[in-house]
Amino acid sequence: MADISASLVKELRDLTGAGFMDCKRALEESGGDLERATAVLRERGLAAAARKSGREAREGLVSSYIHTGGRVGVLIEVNCETDFVAMTDEFKRLVRDLAVQVAGLAPLYVDEDGIPASDLEAKRAELLADDATRKKPEAIRAQIVDGQLKKWYSQVCLYDQPFRDEERTVRELVNERIATIGENIRVRRFTRYALGEEL
């Protein structure tokens, strides 16, 4: 077993926000490799998030973010299980990060489940009607369209977008916070306003 220094544990904590003992165990499991330990924590976070996903989240915050210059604003509701967690700095930081994400990348929906069936069918029909898709053999067109829909989700669904300029998605960020905070967290809804939009 590798000798894990406190400074290495602190570095992993700063990177992931996970608890001290979780970071130490992940580093021990990965032989002191920071990258592998981060992957271990991410996997555990996904497992923890999956276990908590069925729990009701009715508390939380409604928050706003106005981008510098006042040209873009966001109103967002993020839910958790208790009002105690809603008042923590970590939860408030997450809500602000999510609001900034909405302001910057302008998603239309929270996740794939939030896309109205009519919008999804219209997009699917648009992709099927595309000349590049129609030139492909009919047997693989559905697979091509499914792949293009996944790419589209990463543009229009908040949870599927890359978080800032990182490799992880917003869904992974939320799942990591579920693991560290210990409660189910869910973006309920948001509205983005841009000056002069729809005029």
Rosetta silent file (secondary structure, phi, psi, omega in degrees, C-alpha in Angstrom):
SEQUENCE: MADISASLVKELRDLTGAGFMDCKRALEESGGDLERATAVLRERGLAAAARKSGREAREGLVSSYIHTGGRVGVLIEVNCETDFVAMTDEFKRLVRDLAVQVAGLAPLYVDEDGIPASDLEAKRAELLADDATRKKPEAIRAQIVDGQLKKWYSQVCLYDQPFRDEERTVRELVNERIATIGENIRVRRFTRYALGEEL
SCORE:     score description
SCORE:     0.000 S_00000001
   1 L     0.000  133.479 -178.303    0.000    0.000    0.000 S_00000001
   2 L   -71.052  147.542  176.434    1.374    3.417   -0.974 S_00000001
   3 L   -82.250  115.592 -174.333    2.207    5.965    1.705 S_00000001
   4 L   -99.384  120.106 -179.131   -0.312    8.769    1.137 S_00000001
   5 L   -81.194  154.683  178.611    0.766   12.237    2.278 S_00000001
   6 H   -63.247  -33.501 -179.635   -1.660   14.731    3.770 S_00000001
   7 H   -67.690  -34.416  177.351   -0.715   17.236    1.048 S_00000001
   8 H   -68.977  -40.561  177.032   -1.738   14.743   -1.661 S_00000001
   9 H   -62.438  -43.165  179.393   -5.048   14.126    0.103 S_00000001
  10 H   -62.562  -40.942  179.108   -5.581   17.906    0.346 S_00000001
  11 H   -61.585  -42.979  178.202   -4.815   18.304   -3.362 S_00000001
  12 H   -66.950  -38.698  176.617   -7.405   15.660   -4.250 S_00000001
  13 H   -60.614  -44.919 -179.783   -9.917   17.282   -1.887 S_00000001
  14 H   -63.721  -35.124  179.385   -9.375   20.655   -3.546 S_00000001
  15 H   -71.148  -40.221 -169.658   -9.870   19.065   -6.969 S_00000001
  16 H  -110.131  -24.149 -175.624  -12.996   17.082   -6.161 S_00000001
  17 L    79.133    6.273 -179.436  -14.591   18.528   -3.025 S_00000001
  18 L   -76.464  163.308 -179.637  -14.858   15.001   -1.580 S_00000001
  19 L   -67.558  158.898 -176.252  -14.372   14.269    2.122 S_00000001
  20 H   -56.411  -51.161 -176.725  -10.915   13.700    3.619 S_00000001
  21 H   -67.716  -35.923  176.325  -11.343    9.977    4.295 S_00000001
  22 H   -62.541  -41.757  178.434  -12.946    9.362    0.888 S_00000001
  23 H   -64.649  -42.946 -179.304   -9.954   11.056   -0.767 S_00000001
  24 H   -62.963  -45.197  179.296   -7.494    9.054    1.323 S_00000001
  25 H   -62.293  -41.668 -179.717   -9.216    5.745    0.474 S_00000001
  26 H   -65.037  -39.036  177.996   -9.339    6.620   -3.227 S_00000001
  27 H   -67.745  -39.710  177.270   -5.626    7.491   -3.224 S_00000001
  28 H   -63.803  -42.517 -179.429   -4.775    4.261   -1.416 S_00000001
  29 H   -64.589  -32.484 -177.061   -6.884    2.303   -3.884 S_00000001
  30 L   -98.831   10.118  177.669   -5.172    3.976   -6.848 S_00000001
  31 L    67.328   28.292  178.539   -1.634    3.676   -5.470 S_00000001
  32 L    85.097    4.662  179.698   -1.265    7.441   -5.012 S_00000001
  33 L   -81.953  113.475 -175.341   -2.203    8.263   -8.630 S_00000001
  34 H   -61.411  -41.731 -178.219   -4.177   11.523   -8.500 S_00000001
  35 H   -66.201  -45.413  178.540   -5.884   11.015  -11.864 S_00000001
  36 H   -66.561  -37.217  178.140   -7.035    7.476  -11.069 S_00000001
  37 H   -63.640  -38.674  177.025   -8.153    8.561   -7.586 S_00000001
  38 H   -62.858  -41.371  178.017  -10.274   11.299   -9.163 S_00000001
  39 H   -63.986  -40.429  178.380  -11.850    8.682  -11.450 S_00000001
  40 H   -61.121  -46.595  179.825  -12.541    6.418   -8.441 S_00000001
  41 H   -63.956  -38.506  179.341  -14.261    9.288   -6.606 S_00000001
  42 H   -63.142  -43.735  177.825  -16.250   10.177   -9.718 S_00000001
  43 H   -61.877  -43.806  178.600  -17.482    6.567  -10.032 S_00000001
  44 H   -64.272  -36.472  177.794  -18.425    6.499   -6.368 S_00000001
  45 H   -63.164  -40.717  177.818  -20.186    9.812   -6.804 S_00000001
  46 H   -64.440  -40.065  178.681  -22.255    8.397   -9.645 S_00000001
  47 H   -65.526  -43.137  179.141  -23.171    5.394   -7.496 S_00000001
  48 H   -64.244  -40.828  179.478  -24.104    7.653   -4.578 S_00000001
  49 H   -63.829  -40.645  179.266  -26.133    9.900   -6.876 S_00000001
  50 H   -63.275  -39.790  178.985  -28.001    6.909   -8.294 S_00000001
  51 H   -66.922  -33.207 -175.567  -28.898    5.728   -4.778 S_00000001
  52 H   -91.185  -10.471 -172.469  -30.171    9.182   -3.792 S_00000001
  53 L   -61.843  -25.432 -179.773  -31.982   10.012   -7.044 S_00000001
  54 L   -82.150  -10.793 -177.587  -35.285    8.590   -5.834 S_00000001
  55 L   -77.977  144.115 -176.247  -35.345   10.779   -2.743 S_00000001
  56 L   -73.106  135.095  178.617  -37.597   13.807   -2.772 S_00000001
  57 L  -123.488   99.034 -177.526  -35.930   17.211   -3.127 S_00000001
  58 L  -114.688  -12.829  177.081  -38.338   20.035   -2.230 S_00000001
  59 E   -90.866 -172.783  177.241  -36.055   22.493   -0.450 S_00000001
  60 E   134.158 -152.144 -177.140  -33.321   24.520   -2.113 S_00000001
  61 E  -137.993  146.081  163.571  -32.844   27.959   -3.584 S_00000001
  62 E  -107.193  124.279 -174.528  -34.230   30.215   -6.248 S_00000001
  63 E  -134.096  161.721  178.498  -31.339   32.396   -7.295 S_00000001
  64 E  -126.764  156.559  175.411  -30.507   34.965   -9.919 S_00000001
  65 E  -142.355  127.025  176.017  -27.411   35.866  -11.849 S_00000001
  66 E  -115.240  120.081 -178.098  -26.934   39.014  -13.898 S_00000001
  67 L   -70.005  150.954  179.571  -23.912   38.940  -16.191 S_00000001
  68 L   -50.057  131.176 -178.574  -21.540   41.917  -16.175 S_00000001
  69 L    97.047  -13.186  175.581  -23.013   44.709  -18.229 S_00000001
  70 L    69.397   22.386 -178.671  -26.581   43.664  -17.489 S_00000001
  71 L   -93.432  -19.299  179.646  -27.240   42.192  -20.942 S_00000001
  72 E  -135.090  134.929  177.488  -27.941   38.592  -19.797 S_00000001
  73 E  -137.846  153.080 -178.106  -29.754   37.404  -16.686 S_00000001
  74 E  -134.626  139.576  170.331  -30.792   34.038  -15.279 S_00000001
  75 E  -119.505  124.981 -173.261  -33.360   32.950  -12.725 S_00000001
  76 E  -136.387  142.519  174.080  -32.809   29.351  -11.559 S_00000001
  77 E  -115.956  121.811  177.182  -34.382   26.940   -9.054 S_00000001
  78 E  -122.242  127.228 -175.890  -32.165   24.184   -7.662 S_00000001
  79 E  -105.767  150.355  172.393  -33.651   21.752   -5.142 S_00000001
  80 E  -138.254 -173.174 -174.331  -32.149   19.649   -2.360 S_00000001
  81 L   -87.778  -30.772 -175.700  -33.676   17.638    0.474 S_00000001
  82 L  -131.372  152.261  176.897  -33.270   19.965    3.472 S_00000001
  83 H   -69.223  -24.831  177.323  -33.219   23.702    4.112 S_00000001
  84 H   -60.846  -48.012  179.183  -30.027   23.170    6.159 S_00000001
  85 H   -66.099  -36.996 -178.956  -28.124   22.070    3.027 S_00000001
  86 H   -59.796  -26.145 -177.806  -29.720   24.858    0.987 S_00000001
  87 L   -93.204   -0.482 -179.491  -28.031   27.411    3.252 S_00000001
  88 L   -76.978  151.860  178.868  -24.516   25.939    3.002 S_00000001
  89 H   -61.512  -38.107 -178.238  -21.827   27.769    1.059 S_00000001
  90 H   -62.786  -42.793  178.977  -21.147   24.677   -1.063 S_00000001
  91 H   -67.338  -43.112  178.969  -24.768   24.468   -2.238 S_00000001
  92 H   -61.598  -38.697  176.610  -24.926   28.213   -2.897 S_00000001
  93 H   -62.801  -43.055  178.424  -21.715   27.967   -4.956 S_00000001
  94 H   -60.421  -45.908 -179.290  -23.217   25.133   -6.981 S_00000001
  95 H   -60.833  -42.701  178.798  -26.383   27.160   -7.675 S_00000001
  96 H   -64.822  -43.306  178.397  -24.288   30.141   -8.787 S_00000001
  97 H   -59.197  -40.597  179.733  -22.117   27.934  -11.030 S_00000001
  98 H   -67.399  -38.878  178.568  -25.263   26.513  -12.625 S_00000001
  99 H   -65.495  -40.718  177.493  -26.725   29.994  -13.171 S_00000001
 100 H   -64.070  -39.398  177.418  -23.483   31.157  -14.826 S_00000001
 101 H   -59.588  -46.669  179.797  -23.582   28.033  -17.025 S_00000001
 102 H   -63.136  -41.322  179.231  -27.129   28.877  -18.154 S_00000001
 103 H   -63.015  -42.583 -174.554  -26.123   32.482  -18.850 S_00000001
 104 H   -78.027  -42.491 -172.821  -23.077   31.463  -20.873 S_00000001
 105 H  -107.267   -2.522  171.675  -24.269   28.450  -22.876 S_00000001
 106 L    50.044   53.290  175.110  -28.016   29.188  -23.125 S_00000001
 107 L   -66.204  158.002  179.031  -29.502   25.687  -22.731 S_00000001
 108 L  -100.433  -26.854 -174.984  -33.193   25.351  -23.492 S_00000001
 109 E  -132.931  158.726  176.301  -34.024   22.389  -21.223 S_00000001
 110 L   -69.329  -51.035  179.653  -32.794   20.949  -17.933 S_00000001
 111 L  -152.607 -178.469 -177.422  -32.298   17.459  -19.397 S_00000001
 112 H   -57.992  -36.286 -179.759  -33.519   15.119  -22.120 S_00000001
 113 H   -65.671  -22.243 -178.783  -36.672   14.295  -20.125 S_00000001
 114 H   -85.060   -4.602 -179.861  -37.626   17.983  -20.184 S_00000001
 115 L   -78.602  122.510  177.407  -37.757   18.188  -23.976 S_00000001
 116 L   -59.232  142.626 -177.572  -41.399   18.271  -25.144 S_00000001
 117 H   -55.742  -37.265 -179.167  -42.232   15.284  -27.364 S_00000001
 118 H   -65.289  -39.923  178.146  -43.249   17.605  -30.201 S_00000001
 119 H   -66.378  -40.496 -179.216  -39.835   19.373  -30.152 S_00000001
 120 H   -65.855  -43.970  179.231  -38.005   16.041  -30.067 S_00000001
 121 H   -66.665  -37.172  177.971  -40.006   14.626  -32.974 S_00000001
 122 H   -64.079  -42.270  178.673  -39.512   17.826  -34.977 S_00000001
 123 H   -66.142  -42.927  178.883  -35.745   17.629  -34.452 S_00000001
 124 H   -60.172  -44.121  179.168  -35.704   13.917  -35.318 S_00000001
 125 H   -63.851  -40.259  178.293  -37.675   14.635  -38.539 S_00000001
 126 H   -61.810  -43.549 -179.709  -35.291   17.488  -39.398 S_00000001
 127 H   -68.557  -38.087  178.060  -32.267   15.212  -38.948 S_00000001
 128 H   -67.592  -32.799 -178.301  -33.867   12.400  -41.001 S_00000001
 129 H   -80.269  -12.646 -179.365  -34.696   14.845  -43.800 S_00000001
 130 L   -60.242  138.169 -177.388  -31.109   16.139  -43.969 S_00000001
 131 H   -59.224  -41.010 -178.854  -29.429   15.334  -47.307 S_00000001
 132 H   -62.565  -37.237  178.634  -26.322   13.860  -45.657 S_00000001
 133 H   -72.279  -41.197 -177.481  -28.477   11.432  -43.657 S_00000001
 134 H   -66.742  -21.913  178.697  -30.661   10.491  -46.625 S_00000001
 135 L   -77.713  -16.113 -179.283  -27.577    9.513  -48.650 S_00000001
 136 L   -80.462  158.287  176.543  -26.686    6.847  -46.080 S_00000001
 137 L   -59.240  141.095 -175.787  -28.100    3.302  -46.230 S_00000001
 138 H   -57.746  -31.534 -177.249  -31.568    3.132  -44.734 S_00000001
 139 H   -64.132  -25.925 -176.930  -30.498    0.468  -42.230 S_00000001
 140 H  -109.639    0.065 -178.426  -28.154    2.861  -40.397 S_00000001
 141 H   -59.575  -41.511 -179.526  -30.086    6.141  -40.644 S_00000001
 142 H   -62.016  -40.303  178.283  -31.755    5.658  -37.246 S_00000001
 143 H   -64.992  -40.661  178.790  -28.347    5.141  -35.600 S_00000001
 144 H   -62.080  -46.221 -179.588  -26.982    8.255  -37.300 S_00000001
 145 H   -63.609  -40.698  177.748  -29.955   10.310  -36.123 S_00000001
 146 H   -60.566  -41.531  177.366  -29.581    8.961  -32.559 S_00000001
 147 H   -64.199  -40.844  178.609  -25.933   10.044  -32.565 S_00000001
 148 H   -68.530  -34.937  176.890  -26.857   13.488  -33.876 S_00000001
 149 H   -64.164  -40.346  178.005  -29.579   13.795  -31.224 S_00000001
 150 H   -61.180  -40.775  177.293  -26.997   13.090  -28.484 S_00000001
 151 H   -64.028  -41.086  178.626  -24.834   15.863  -29.890 S_00000001
 152 H   -63.418  -41.014  177.490  -27.870   18.151  -29.956 S_00000001
 153 H   -56.920  -38.370 -178.408  -28.626   17.304  -26.305 S_00000001
 154 H   -69.189  -11.430  176.471  -25.144   18.522  -25.377 S_00000001
 155 H   -97.771  -37.702 -170.996  -26.088   21.890  -26.863 S_00000001
 156 H  -107.203  -12.598 -179.612  -29.655   22.320  -25.607 S_00000001
 157 E  -107.285  122.298 -178.473  -29.808   20.327  -22.330 S_00000001
 158 H   -52.097  -49.336 -175.638  -28.114   21.844  -19.281 S_00000001
 159 H   -63.973  -25.660 -177.275  -27.200   18.464  -17.748 S_00000001
 160 H   -93.664   -7.639  179.983  -25.552   17.248  -20.975 S_00000001
 161 L   -74.616  149.064  171.744  -23.463   20.365  -21.593 S_00000001
 162 E   -66.992  137.872 -179.696  -19.758   20.371  -20.758 S_00000001
 163 L   -78.775  117.075 -177.150  -19.254   22.331  -17.536 S_00000001
 164 L    50.126 -127.706 -179.987  -17.301   25.465  -18.435 S_00000001
 165 L  -108.585   27.861 -178.942  -14.188   24.370  -20.314 S_00000001
 166 L   -94.492  169.594  177.706  -13.823   21.087  -18.440 S_00000001
 167 L   -81.216  -23.508 -178.344  -14.268   17.541  -19.705 S_00000001
 168 L   -79.195  154.852  178.682  -17.003   16.725  -17.192 S_00000001
 169 E   -90.276  170.393  176.054  -20.639   17.505  -17.880 S_00000001
 170 H   -62.767  -37.312  177.527  -23.000   19.493  -15.698 S_00000001
 171 H   -58.576  -43.212  178.686  -24.665   16.176  -14.754 S_00000001
 172 H   -64.797  -39.231  176.575  -21.296   14.900  -13.467 S_00000001
 173 H   -60.316  -48.725 -179.764  -20.795   18.122  -11.488 S_00000001
 174 H   -62.093  -42.462  179.159  -24.229   17.750   -9.875 S_00000001
 175 H   -63.354  -37.457  176.693  -23.577   14.060   -9.135 S_00000001
 176 H   -63.733  -39.834  179.279  -20.263   14.939   -7.487 S_00000001
 177 H   -69.935  -34.434  175.194  -22.056   17.466   -5.265 S_00000001
 178 H   -60.170  -42.980 -179.159  -24.697   14.860   -4.404 S_00000001
 179 H   -66.597  -41.406 -177.143  -21.886   12.574   -3.265 S_00000001
 180 H   -79.446  -36.498 -178.741  -20.095   15.232   -1.192 S_00000001
 181 H   -80.550  -35.307  177.494  -23.191   16.924    0.258 S_00000001
 182 L    91.010   14.806  177.672  -25.075   13.674    0.843 S_00000001
 183 L  -133.525  157.401  173.915  -28.478   14.761   -0.479 S_00000001
 184 L   -67.766  137.659  179.129  -30.334   14.508   -3.754 S_00000001
 185 L  -130.270  137.272 -177.083  -29.905   17.693   -5.795 S_00000001
 186 E  -146.426  130.023  170.224  -31.962   18.575   -8.846 S_00000001
 187 E   -76.038  117.156 -177.112  -32.176   21.586  -11.142 S_00000001
 188 E   -82.710  -48.140 -177.981  -35.921   22.103  -11.269 S_00000001
 189 E  -167.196  164.869  176.169  -36.139   24.929  -13.820 S_00000001
 190 E  -155.031  159.991  173.871  -34.484   28.061  -15.151 S_00000001
 191 E  -136.799  133.348  179.546  -35.198   31.064  -17.324 S_00000001
 192 E  -115.007  132.193  178.041  -32.575   32.978  -19.270 S_00000001
 193 E  -116.672  134.005  173.716  -33.114   36.540  -20.409 S_00000001
 194 E  -125.733  132.756 -177.538  -30.994   38.291  -23.031 S_00000001
 195 L   -55.860  127.856  177.396  -31.413   41.984  -23.782 S_00000001
 196 L    79.951    2.178 -178.926  -33.276   42.546  -27.057 S_00000001
 197 L   -68.138  143.115  176.811  -34.079   38.866  -27.531 S_00000001
 198 L    61.020   29.852  175.432  -37.211   38.024  -29.544 S_00000001
 199 L   -91.044    0.000    0.000  -37.758   41.603  -30.683 S_00000001
